[in-house]
C-alpha cells in the first residue's frame, strides 16, 4: 500500500497503527535482529523519511510493540493463573504451579520473549528521551500488574514478588536467544547427537529457572 501524507491527528494515528501492524507481521516471520527500517518502510508503503515522521527509529517501533504485547499478555495471564493454581495447596506447591504456568505462557509467546531479549542491549539504545520515558513508565506499570497477579497466588513471596517478576521477564528474554537454535546448530546436533545436551527448550528451561527463583524467594520455614 502507499499512503498519502496524513493531514489530521486521526490520520496520523491510522498511519502509526499501520506501521506497528506491519512490524508485528514481520516479527511473525523473522527475529527482532532481522527487522530493518528499510524493509519496514517498504512493507508499510512509506519512504523511510516518511516513516521517521511517525517513529524516531526502528527501535522506537519495536519498543512500542513490546509494550503492547506485554500488556496483551497481562490481560490474558489472570485466567491462566486461576486455571493452573489451586489456592488450597501449600505455598511451595503453589509456587511450583506458578512456575509452570508462567513458563508455559511465556514460551507460547516467542515474539514477546525475543523482544525482551533485545530490550536492554539493543532497543533502548537508539531512542529519544521521550520514547525511553514512555517505555519505562509503561514497563513499570506492567511490572506492578504482574507483581499483583503473582502476589495474589503466592502471597508468601511478600516484597520479593516484584524482584521475581522482573527477573522472570529478563530470564525469558535471555533464554529466547537460544530457542530455536539456528539451522547450523541443528545440523551439528544431528551430526553428533551427544552435543544435543547443549540445546535449550524454552518452556522447560524457564520452568526450571522460575521454580528455583521462587523457592529461593519464599521465606524459610523451620
Buried (B, 14 or more C-beta within 10 A) or exposed (E): EEBEEBEEEEEBEEBBEBBBEBBBEBBEEEBBEEBEBEBBBBBBBBEBEBBBBBBBBBBBBBBBBBBBBBEEBBEEBBEBBBEBBEEEEEBBEBBBBBBBBBBBBBBEBBBBBBBBBBBEEBBBEEBEEEBBEBBEEBBEBBBEBBBBBBBBBBEBBEEBBBEBBBBBBBBBBBBBBBBEBEEEBEEBBEEEEEEEEEBBBBBEBBBEBBBEBBEEBBEEEE
